[in-house]
Amino acid sequence: MLCRPTADGCVIALRQLEWSALADRSTVPQEPAFHANSAQRGSMHRTRALVVDDDQDLVALIRSLLGKSFDSRGAGSGQEALQILEDWPADLIVLDLVMTGLDGFAVCQQIRQQSTVPILVLSGRQADQDKVRALDLGADDYLTKPFSRDELLARVRALLRRARQATSAAPVLEDGRIRIDFARRLVVVDGQEVRLTPTEYGLLEQLATNPGKLMTHSILLQRVWGPEYRNELDYLRVFIRRLRRKIESDPSEPQYIVTEPRAGYRFRSPHRPLSCFVHSGQVIVNTPFTSPPLH
């Protein structure tokens, strides 16, 4: 086994075979991205990944693990990362929490004020409160050290997949204060566009396209994050809280995303007895959600 100590005393262990395989591009799973940023540059461009950690050996290791299918850069501090992002919009950020100066929590919070880029936190902190705090500040996923190469790449693939997923031939939901254009992935509340991360949008989409239906914790976790997340209730609770802050007039008394104790959540229409969708100028009434009629 190869072991590499990190700045916070954790150890990343990799099999010698996996490490030597990094030299062979064919062994690194390819994951071409088609994200908002890469779409603007053109679909032929490689996925841009920014790795942020004050341990430069760890930055080099992660960049090697990502492989040649990624156009990756490293940042040795939170401030350097923010400066890089001003001129180099990334498709993915891999972020450590424990850094001198501006720590990962602060970096995550500042990035979320202006960008929905997927953020994967890597940290030796395993306490639930650290995970919840990072997710609450805008991180999309949280991976604790030590981690395997396969697990890191699987998390990266899942984040990029959620970022580029699109809904085809979808209707528009309009209900009181909120309007969701599923085809354009556009959410408007009280006439103002609301910026959602890919994970936040995916969760809202699952709820809003199943109006009135109980969506269990397990179903939401598996559909939005993947089957390996079906027991990660902290993830779901944090993202529900984030969504409510963005779309509810009073997050403590939600009108749209309603909790079903010990079961899951429902998307409720406070203004109509049934869910009404507008598609091509026609009001479509559905309960639960069905596809709009074809013309």
KEGURO-400289 format. One line per 10 residues: for each residue x, y, z of N, C-alpha, C. Coordinates in steps of 0.02 Angstrom, whole numbers, plus 32768, in hexadecimal, padded with zeros to 4 digits. Example, Ala and Ser with C-alpha at 12.3 -4.5 7.8 and 13.67 -1.06 7.14 Angstrom:
<nodes>
8294,7EE4,8186,8267,7F1F,8186,8294,7F5B,8186; 8282,7F90,8162,82AC,7FCB,8165,8285,8002,818A;
</nodes>
This chain:
<nodes>
802A,7FC4,8000,8000,8000,8000,802C,803F,8000; 8015,8071,7FDE,8036,80B2,7FE0,8011,80DE,8011; 8033,80FF,803D,8012,812B,806D,8030,8170,8068; 8006,81A2,8069,801D,81E7,8065,7FFC,820E,809C; 8023,8229,80CD,8004,8251,8102,7FEA,8293,80E7; 7FB4,82AA,8104,7F97,82EA,80F0,7FA1,831D,8127; 7F8E,835C,8118,7F9B,8393,8147,7F76,838B,8188; 7F3C,8369,8188,7F17,8362,81C6,7F21,831E,81E6; 7F57,82FD,81D3,7F6A,82C0,81F6,7F49,8282,81DB; 7F1F,8287,81A7,7EFF,824D,818B,7F2E,822C,8158;
7F1C,81F1,8143,7F46,81CC,8114,7F1B,81B6,80DA; 7F33,81C2,809E,7F12,81A9,8062,7F38,816C,804C; 7F15,8133,804A,7F36,80F4,8037,7F1F,80E0,7FF2; 7F4E,80CF,7FC9,7F40,80B9,7F85,7F65,8079,7F77; 7F46,804A,7F54,7F68,800E,7F40,7FA0,8020,7F0F; 7FD8,7FFC,7F15,8010,8009,7EE8,7FFA,8000,7E9F; 7FCE,7FD0,7E93,7FB8,7FC4,7E4F,7F91,8000,7E35; 7F66,801C,7E5F,7F3F,8056,7E4A,7F6C,8091,7E3C; 7F9D,809A,7E67,7FCB,80D3,7E5F,7FF1,80CE,7E1D; 800C,8093,7E0F,8032,808A,7DD2,8006,8090,7D94;
7FC6,8080,7D9C,7F98,8083,7D64,7F89,80CA,7D4E; 7F99,80FA,7D78,7F8C,8140,7D66,7FB2,8155,7D28; 7FE9,8135,7D1B,8010,8146,7CE0,7FED,8130,7CA0; 7FBE,8101,7CA6,7F99,80E8,7C6D,7F56,810A,7C69; 7F4D,8135,7C38,7F10,815D,7C33,7ED2,8131,7C2E; 7ED9,80F6,7C10,7EA0,80CB,7C06,7E84,80B0,7C47; 7EAC,80B1,7C7D,7E93,8097,7CBC,7E6A,80CB,7CE2; 7E6D,8109,7CCE,7E48,813E,7CF1,7E04,8146,7CD0; 7DCD,813A,7CF5,7D8B,8140,7CD7,7D81,8186,7CB9; 7D6C,8189,7C7A,7D62,81C9,7C59,7D1D,81E4,7C6A;
7D17,8222,7C7B,7CD7,8241,7C8C,7CD4,8286,7C6C; 7CC6,828A,7C2B,7CC0,82CB,7C0B,7C87,82F2,7C28; 7C93,8332,7C36,7C5F,835B,7C55,7C3D,8386,7C21; 7BFC,8391,7C2B,7BD9,83C4,7C04,7BB3,83EE,7C37; 7BD7,8419,7C57,7BBE,8441,7C8E,7BB2,8488,7C74; 7B92,84B1,7C9C,7B82,84F5,7C85,7BC1,8519,7C6D; 7BF8,8511,7C93,7C35,8534,7C7F,7C53,8515,7C40; 7C56,84D2,7C3E,7C74,84B2,7C04,7C49,84BA,7BC7; 7C07,84C1,7BD1,7BDB,84CC,7B98,7BEB,850E,7B76; 7BFC,8540,7B9E,7C0D,8581,7B81,7C4F,857D,7B5B;
7C7C,8551,7B6F,7CBC,854B,7B4D,7CB8,851B,7B12; 7C84,84F0,7B11,7C7F,84BF,7ADC,7C86,8479,7AF9; 7C60,844A,7ADD,7C5E,8407,7AFB,7C9E,83DF,7AF2; 7CCD,83F6,7AC7,7D0A,83D1,7ABC,7D3F,83E0,7AF0; 7D34,8411,7B1A,7D65,8422,7B4C,7D64,83F1,7B86; 7D9E,83E6,7BA3,7DA2,83BA,7BDC,7D82,83DA,7C19; 7D6E,83AF,7C47,7D50,83C6,7C86,7D84,83EC,7CAF; 7D73,8427,7CC6,7DA0,844E,7CF0,7D94,843D,7D3A; 7DC9,8428,7D5B,7DC5,8417,7DA3,7DF9,8440,7DC9; 7DE3,8461,7DFE,7E11,8487,7E29,7E17,8462,7E6B;
7E54,844F,7E7D,7E61,842A,7EBB,7E80,845B,7EED; 7E60,8463,7F27,7E73,8496,7F57,7E89,8474,7F98; 7EC9,847A,7FA8,7EE4,845D,7FE6,7F28,847C,7FF2; 7F39,8489,8032,7F7B,84A6,8040,7FB2,8472,8042; 7FA1,8433,8039,7FD2,83FD,8033,7FDD,83F1,7FE8; 8014,840A,7FCE,8021,8407,7F86,802B,83BF,7F6E; 8045,8393,7F99,804B,834D,7F85,8006,832E,7F7A; 7FD7,8340,7FA6,7F93,8326,7F9F,7F71,8343,7F60; 7F7D,8382,7F52,7F62,83A0,7F15,7F7B,837A,7ED7; 7FBC,836D,7ED6,7FDA,8348,7E9E,7FBC,8302,7E98;
7FB2,82E2,7ED1,7F96,829F,7ED1,7F4F,829E,7EB4; 7F25,82CC,7ECA,7EE0,82CE,7EB3,7EDD,82DF,7E69; 7F07,830D,7E53,7F08,831E,7E0B,7F1D,82E1,7DE2; 7F4B,82BA,7DFC,7F5F,827D,7DD9,7F27,824A,7DD7; 7F02,8245,7E0D,7EC9,8217,7E10,7E93,822B,7DDE; 7E88,826B,7DD6,7E55,8282,7DA7,7E68,8270,7D60; 7EA8,8272,7D50,7EBF,825B,7D10,7EBE,828F,7CD9; 7ED0,827A,7C9D,7ED8,82A7,7C65,7E97,82BD,7C45; 7E5F,829D,7C59,7E1F,82B3,7C3E,7E09,82F5,7C5E; 7E2C,830A,7C93,7E1D,8348,7CB5,7E53,837C,7CA8;
7E3E,83BA,7C9F,7E6B,83F3,7C9E,7E6B,840D,7CE5; 7E9C,83F8,7D0C,7E9B,8407,7D54,7ED0,843A,7D67; 7EC0,8460,7D9B,7EEF,848F,7DB8,7EED,8486,7E04; 7F23,849C,7E24,7F27,8498,7E6D,7F2C,84DC,7E8C; 7F10,84E2,7EC8,7F15,8520,7EEF,7F2C,850E,7F35; 7F5E,8531,7F4F,7F7A,8521,7F90,7F59,8544,7FCA; 7F28,856F,7FBB,7F04,8593,7FF0,7EBF,85A5,7FD7; 7E93,85B6,8006,7E50,85CB,7FF3,7E51,860B,7FCA; 7E7B,863A,7FDD,7E7E,8679,7FB9,7E97,866E,7F72; 7EC8,8643,7F69,7EE1,8635,7F26,7EAA,8615,7EFB;
7E82,85E9,7F1A,7E4C,85C9,7EF5,7E1A,85FC,7EDC; 7E07,862B,7F05,7DD7,865F,7EF0,7DF3,868A,7EB9; 7E34,8698,7EBB,7E53,86C0,7E87,7E54,8699,7E45; 7E63,8658,7E47,7E63,862F,7E0A,7E1E,862E,7DEA; 7DEB,8626,7E14,7DA7,8620,7DFA,7D8E,8660,7DD9; 7DAB,8699,7DE9,7D97,86D7,7DC9,7DA4,86D6,7D7D; 7DDA,86B5,7D69,7DEE,86B4,7D22,7DE9,866F,7D02; 7DDB,863C,7D2B,7DDC,85F7,7D12,7DA0,85D2,7D31; 7D64,85DA,7D14,7D29,85B9,7D31,7D2F,856D,7D2D; 7D2B,854E,7D67,7D34,8505,7D6A,7CF1,84E2,7D63;
7CF3,84A2,7D4F,7CB9,8477,7D4C,7CB1,844E,7D8B; 7CE6,844B,7DB3,7CE6,8423,7DF1,7D1B,8440,7E1F; 7D0B,8442,7E60,7D3B,8458,7E92,7D42,8421,7EC7; 7D80,840C,7ED2,7D8F,83DC,7F08,7DB1,8404,7F3F; 7D91,8407,7F7A,7DA3,8438,7FAD,7DB1,8418,7FF0; 7DEC,8428,800C,7DFC,8413,8050,7DE0,8446,8081; 7DD1,8431,80BE,7DB6,845F,80F0,7DEC,847F,811A; 7E1E,8458,812C,7E51,8470,815B,7E8B,848F,8135; 7E8B,84D1,8132,7EC1,84F6,8110,7ED2,8534,8138; 7F10,8549,8133,7F23,8587,8154,7F04,85C2,8130;
7EF6,85F7,8155,7ED5,8631,8137,7E8C,8623,812D; 7E74,862D,80F1,7E2D,8622,80E0,7E20,85D7,80DD; 7DF7,85BD,810C,7DEC,8575,810E,7DB8,8560,80DA; 7DAD,851F,80D5,7D7F,8505,80A3,7D38,851A,80AC; 7D22,8522,80EA,7CDE,853A,80F7,7CD2,857F,80D8; 7D02,85AC,80E4,7CFB,85F0,80CA,7D00,85F1,807E; 7D2B,85C8,8062,7D32,85C5,8019,7CF1,85AC,7FFA; 7CD5,8578,8016,7C97,855D,7FFD,7C5F,8591,7FFF; 7C5B,85B5,8035,7C28,85E8,803C,7C30,8620,8009; 7C6D,8635,7FFD,7C79,866B,7FCD,7C6C,8654,7F85;
7C7E,8616,7F75,7C70,85FD,7F32,7C26,85FA,7F26; 7BFF,85E5,7F57,7BB7,85DD,7F4E,7B93,8621,7F45; 7BB3,8656,7F58,7B94,8698,7F4F,7B92,86AD,7F06; 7BBA,868B,7EDC,7BBD,86A0,7E96,7BBF,8666,7E64; 7BBE,8629,7E7A,7BC4,85F1,7E4C,7B9F,85B3,7E66; 7B88,8589,7E36,7B68,8549,7E48,7B95,850E,7E37; 7BD5,851A,7E2C,7C04,84E5,7E1A,7C02,84AE,7E4F; 7C03,846E,7E3B,7C04,8438,7E6C,7C42,843B,7E98; 7C38,8431,7ED9,7C6F,8433,7F09,7C71,83F1,7F2F; 7CAA,83CF,7F2B,7CB5,8392,7F51,7CE7,83A1,7F89;
7CD1,839A,7FC7,7CFD,83A6,8000,7D22,8366,8011; 7D64,836B,8019,7D8D,8334,8033,7DA8,834A,8076; 7D9D,8322,80A9,7DB3,8338,80EB,7DBF,82FC,8119; 7DEE,8306,8147,7DF9,82D4,817B,7DC8,82DB,81B4; 7DA0,8311,81B3,7D6E,831B,81E8,7D32,82ED,81DB; 7D25,82C0,820A,7CF0,828F,8201,7CB3,829D,822B; 7CB4,82D2,8252,7C7A,82E2,827D,7C3F,82F8,8252; 7C04,82E3,8267,7BC7,82F3,8242,7BBE,833F,823C; 7BCF,8364,8271,7BC4,83AC,826F,7BEF,83CE,823A; 7C2B,83B4,822D,7C55,83D0,81F7,7C37,83C1,81B3;
7C1F,8384,81AA,7BFF,8372,816A,7BC2,839D,815E; 7B97,83A3,8191,7B5A,83CB,818A,7B6B,8414,817C; 7B9D,842E,819F,7BAF,8474,8195,7BC8,8480,814D; 7BF2,8453,8133,7C0B,845B,80EF,7BD2,8457,80BC; 7BA5,8427,80C5,7B6D,8421,8097,7B3F,845E,809D; 7B36,8476,80D9,7B0A,84AF,80E4,7B26,84EE,80C4; 7B68,84F3,80BE,7B88,852D,80A0,7B8B,8528,8054; 7B77,84EE,8039,7B73,84EA,7FF0,7B98,84B0,7FD0; 7BBC,8487,7FF7,7BDE,844D,7FD9,7BAB,841C,7FBE; 7BBD,83F8,7F89,7B8F,83C7,7F6B,7B9C,8381,7F84;
7BDA,8373,7F9A,7BE9,8331,7FB4,7C23,8337,7FE4; 7C2C,8303,800E,7C5E,8306,8043,7C7E,82C0,8047; 7CBF,82BE,803D,7CE4,827F,803E,7D1A,8284,8073; 7D1A,8254,80A1,7D4A,8256,80D8,7D8A,8230,80C5; 7DC2,8247,80E1,7E02,8226,80D8,7E0A,81F1,8110; 7E2B,81BA,8101,7E47,81A6,80C0,7E11,818F,8090; 7E1F,8196,804F,7DF0,8181,801D,7E14,815B,7FE6; 7DF0,8132,7FC2,7E0E,810C,7F8B,7E07,8132,7F4A; 7E31,8121,7F1B,7E2E,813F,7ED8,7DE9,8133,7EB9; 7DCF,80F6,7EBE,7D8F,80E6,7E9F,7D57,810F,7EBE;
7D58,8119,7F00,7D23,813F,7F20,7D26,8188,7F0B; 7D63,81A4,7F08,7D69,81EA,7EF2,7D4E,81F3,7EAC; 7D61,81C8,7E7D,7D4B,81CE,7E38,7D00,81C3,7E32; 7CE5,8196,7E5B,7C9C,818B,7E58,7C77,81C9,7E6F; 7C8F,81E9,7EA4,7C6E,8227,7EBB,7C73,825E,7E86; 7CAD,8264,7E66,7CB6,8296,7E32,7C86,8289,7DF8; 7C82,824B,7DE2,7C54,823A,7DAB,7C0C,824B,7DBD; 7BF8,823C,7DFA,7BB3,8249,7E0E,7BA5,8294,7E0F; 7BD4,82BC,7E27,7BCA,8305,7E29,7BC4,8321,7DE2; 7BEF,830C,7DB5,7BEE,8325,7D71,7BAF,830D,7D4C;
7B9A,82D0,7D5B,7B5D,82B7,7D3B,7B21,82E0,7D50; 7B1C,82F0,7D90,7AE4,8319,7DA7,7AE7,835F,7D89; 7B24,8378,7D7F,7B2C,83BC,7D66,7B16,83C2,7D1D; 7B1B,838D,7CF6,7B0C,8393,7CB0,7ACA,8373,7C9C; 7AA8,8353,7CCC,7A68,8333,7CBC,7A36,8368,7CA6; 7A11,8358,7C75,79DE,8385,7C5B,799B,8361,7C58; 7965,8387,7C5F,7922,836B,7C5A,7907,837D,7C15; 78F3,834B,7BEF,78DA,8357,7BAB,788E,8357,7BAA; 7872,8380,7B7E,7829,8384,7B72,7804,838C,7BB4; 781D,83B5,7BE1,77FD,83BD,7C22,77D1,83FB,7C22;
779E,83FC,7C4D,7771,8435,7C51,778D,846C,7C7D; 7765,849E,7C85,7774,84D4,7CB3,7742,84D1,7CED; 775B,84D4,7D29,7730,84D6,7D63,7729,851E,7D79; 76EB,8535,7D81,76DE,8578,7D9B,76AC,8572,7DD4; 76BF,858B,7E0D,7692,8587,7E47,76A1,85C1,7E76; 7677,85F4,7E74,7680,862C,7EA1,76C2,864E,7E98; 76ED,864A,7ECA,772D,866D,7ECC,7762,864C,7EA1; 7759,860D,7E8F,7790,85E7,7E72,7780,85D2,7E2A; 77B4,85D3,7E00,77AF,85BC,7DBB,77EE,8593,7DAD; 77E4,8555,7D94,781B,8529,7D85,7815,8514,7D3C;
7846,8527,7D15,784A,8514,7CCF,787B,84D9,7CCB; 7860,849C,7CC6,7889,8460,7CCA,78B7,8459,7C8D; 789F,846D,7C53,78C8,8467,7C17,7906,8494,7C1B; 78FD,84D0,7C36,7935,8500,7C3C,7958,84FB,7C7F; 793E,84D2,7CAC,795A,84CB,7CF0,795C,850F,7D12; 7925,8533,7D0C,7921,8578,7D25,78EC,857C,7D5C; 78FF,8598,7D95,78D2,85A0,7DCD,78CB,85EA,7DDD; 788D,8602,7DE0,787F,8648,7DEE,7850,864C,7E29; 7861,8673,7E5B,7838,867D,7E97,782C,86C7,7EA0; 77EC,86D9,7EA5,77D9,8720,7EAC,77F7,874B,7E74;
77F9,872F,7E38,7812,8755,7DFF,785D,8758,7DF8; 7882,873A,7E27,78CB,873C,7E26,78E7,86F6,7E1A; 7917,86F1,7DEC,7937,86B0,7DE0,795D,869B,7E1E; 7956,865C,7E30,7978,863F,7E6A,79B0,8611,7E51; 79EC,861D,7E68,7A25,85F4,7E54,7A28,85B6,7E7F; 7A23,857B,7E5F,7A27,853B,7E82,7A64,8515,7E69; 7A84,84F0,7E96,7AB9,84C3,7E82,7A99,8488,7E5D; 7AC0,8462,7E37,7AA3,8427,7E15,7A81,83F7,7E45; 7A9D,83ED,7E81,7A7E,83C0,7EB0,7A3D,83DD,7ECC; 7A3D,841D,7EDB,7A00,843D,7EF3,79C9,8439,7EBE;
79DB,8446,7E7F,79AA,8442,7E4A,7990,83FB,7E42; 79BD,83CA,7E44,79A7,8384,7E3D,7976,8370,7E73; 7982,8387,7EB0,7954,8377,7EE7,7911,8399,7EDD; 7912,83D9,7ECA,78D3,83FD,7EBE,78AD,83DD,7E85; 78D0,83C8,7E51,78AF,83A9,7E18,788B,8369,7E2B; 78AC,8340,7E55,788D,8302,7E6B,784C,830F,7E92; 784E,8342,7EBC,7813,8353,7EE4,77DC,8372,7EB9; 77EF,83A3,7E91,77BD,83CB,7E6C,779C,83A3,7E34; 77BE,8372,7E18,77A0,834A,7DE2,7777,8310,7DFE; 7772,830D,7E40,7748,82DB,7E61,771B,82FE,7E94;
76F5,8330,7E7F,76CF,8359,7EAF,769C,8330,7ED6; 769C,833B,7F18,766D,8319,7F43,7682,82D3,7F57; 76B4,82B8,7F35,76CA,8274,7F42,76FF,8273,7F79; 76F8,8243,7FA7,772C,823A,7FDA,776B,821F,7FBA; 77A1,8246,7FC0,77E2,8230,7FA8,780B,821D,7FE5; 7818,81DD,7FEE,783A,81C6,8029,7883,81DC,802A; 78A0,81DB,8066,78E7,81ED,806C,7911,81C3,803D; 7905,8181,803D,792E,8154,8015,7927,8161,7FCB; 78EA,816D,7FB4,78DF,817A,7F6D,7903,81B9,7F57; 78FD,81EE,7F7E,791D,822D,7F6C,7969,8226,7F6B;
7984,8206,7F9D,79CD,81FE,7FA1,79E7,81D5,7F65; 79C4,81A0,7F54,79DB,8175,7F1E,79D3,8198,7EDA; 799D,81BD,7ED1,7992,81DD,7E90,79BF,8219,7E85; 79CD,823F,7EBA,79F4,827C,7EB2,7A3F,826E,7EBB; 7A52,8248,7EED,7A99,823C,7EFB,7AB2,81FA,7EE0; 7A88,81C7,7EE2,7A9D,8184,7ECB,7A8E,8150,7F00; 7A8C,8110,7EEC,7A78,80DA,7F1A,7AA6,80D4,7F57; 7AE4,80E7,7F50,7B13,80E1,7F88,7B05,8114,7FBF; 7AD9,8145,7FB2,7AC9,817A,7FE2,7A86,816F,8005; 7A67,8135,7FFD,7A22,812C,8014,7A19,8134,805F;
7A4F,8130,8085,7A4A,8137,80CF,7A66,8179,80E8; 7A7A,81A6,80BB,7A9A,81E5,80CF,7A66,821B,80DD; 7A41,8214,8113,7A0A,8243,8121,7A23,828A,812D; 7A60,8292,8146,7A7A,82D5,8152,7A7E,82FC,8111; 7A93,82DB,80DA,7A96,82FC,809A,7A51,8318,8087; 7A1E,82EE,808C,79DB,8301,8078,79C1,833B,80A2; 79CA,8337,80E3,79B1,836B,810F,79D2,83AE,8101; 7A13,83AD,80F6,7A37,83EB,80E8,7A1E,840A,80A6; 7A16,83E2,8072,7A02,83FD,8032,79B9,8413,8032; 798F,83F1,8057,794A,8409,805F,794A,844D,8081;
7974,8455,80B3,7979,8495,80D5,7992,84CB,80A6; 79C2,84BB,807C,79DC,84EB,804C,79A7,84FF,8019; 7980,84CE,8001,794B,84DD,7FD2,7916,850A,7FF1; 7902,84FA,802E,78CF,8522,804F,78E5,856B,8057; 7924,8575,8066,793C,85B9,806E,7937,85E0,802C; 7939,85BC,7FF4,793A,85DD,7FB3,78F4,85E6,7F95; 78C5,85BA,7FA5,7884,85BE,7F83,7849,85CE,7FB1; 7851,85C4,7FF3,781A,85CF,8021,781C,8617,803B; 77E1,8635,8043,77DF,8678,8061,77F2,8675,80AA; 77E1,863F,80CD,77F4,8634,8112,780C,85EC,8118;
784E,85E0,8116,7867,859B,8117,7852,8574,8155; 7843,8596,818C,782E,8573,81C8,77E6,855B,81C4; 77BF,8577,8195,777A,8563,8189,7772,8556,813E; 7790,8521,8125,7791,8516,80DC,774C,850A,80BF; 7741,8527,8084,7702,851F,8061,7708,84ED,8027; 7744,84E6,800C,774E,84BB,7FD2,776C,8478,7FE6; 77A5,8479,8007,77C8,843A,8019,77B4,8429,8061; 7788,83F7,8067,776A,83E6,80A7,7788,83A6,80C1; 779A,83A5,8101,77B6,836A,8121,7780,8338,8135; 778C,82F9,8125,7763,82C3,8140,778E,829F,8173;
7780,82A9,81B4,77AC,8290,81E9,77BD,8246,81E0; 77FD,8237,81E6,7819,81F4,81E3,780C,81D0,81A1; 77F7,81F6,816E,77E8,81D6,812E,780B,81F7,80F3; 7802,8239,80EC,7820,825B,80B3,7803,82A0,80AA; 77F7,82B4,806B,77E0,82F8,805C,77AD,82F6,8023; 7782,8329,8021,7753,8333,7FEA,775B,8379,7FCF; 774F,8380,7F8D,774B,83C2,7F70,7700,83D3,7F6C; 76ED,8406,7F91,76A7,8418,7F97,7699,845A,7F73; 765F,845E,7F54,7649,849B,7F34,761C,84C1,7F63; 7633,84F9,7F80,7609,851F,7FAE,75D2,8547,7F8C;
75D6,854D,7F49,75A7,8579,7F26,7574,8554,7EFC; 7580,8512,7EF0,7551,84EC,7EC8,7545,84A9,7EE8; 7508,848D,7EE2,74FB,844B,7EFE,7521,8414,7EDB; 752F,841E,7E9A,7558,83EF,7E74,7592,8415,7E57; 75C4,83F0,7E3F,75FE,8412,7E21,75EE,8424,7DDA; 75F7,8463,7DC8,75E9,847B,7D85,762B,848E,7D63; 7632,8478,7D27,766D,8488,7D00,7658,84AD,7CC2; 7682,84DB,7CAC,7675,84FF,7C6E,76A6,84E6,7C3A; 768C,84CC,7C02,76B7,84B1,7BCE,769E,84CB,7B8B; 76CA,84EF,7B68,76B8,850C,7B27,7678,8536,7B2B;
7672,855C,7B61,7639,8588,7B6A,75FB,8566,7B84; 75FD,8524,7B8F,75C3,84FF,7BA6,75CE,84E9,7BED; 759B,84F1,7C18,75A0,84DB,7C5D,7592,8490,7C60; 75C2,846B,7C7B,75BC,8423,7C82,75B5,8413,7CCC; 7581,83EE,7CDE,7576,83DB,7D24,758B,8393,7D2C; 75B7,8387,7D5C,75D1,8344,7D67,75D2,8335,7DB1; 75C2,82F9,7DC4,75CC,82E1,7E08,75CD,8294,7E07; 7608,8275,7E11,7649,8295,7E15,7660,82AB,7DCF; 76A0,82C1,7DCB,76BC,82DD,7D8D,76BA,82A9,7D55; 76A4,82BF,7D1B,76A9,8297,7CDE,76C6,82C4,7CA8;
76DF,82A5,7C73,76FC,82CD,7C3D,76C6,82F5,7C1A; 76D6,8330,7C00,76A6,8359,7BDD,7692,8338,7B9C; 7659,8349,7B7F,7643,832B,7B41,7672,833D,7B08; 7679,8310,7AD9,76A4,831D,7A9F,767B,8340,7A69; 7699,836F,7A46,7678,8393,7A11,7697,8380,79CE;
</nodes>
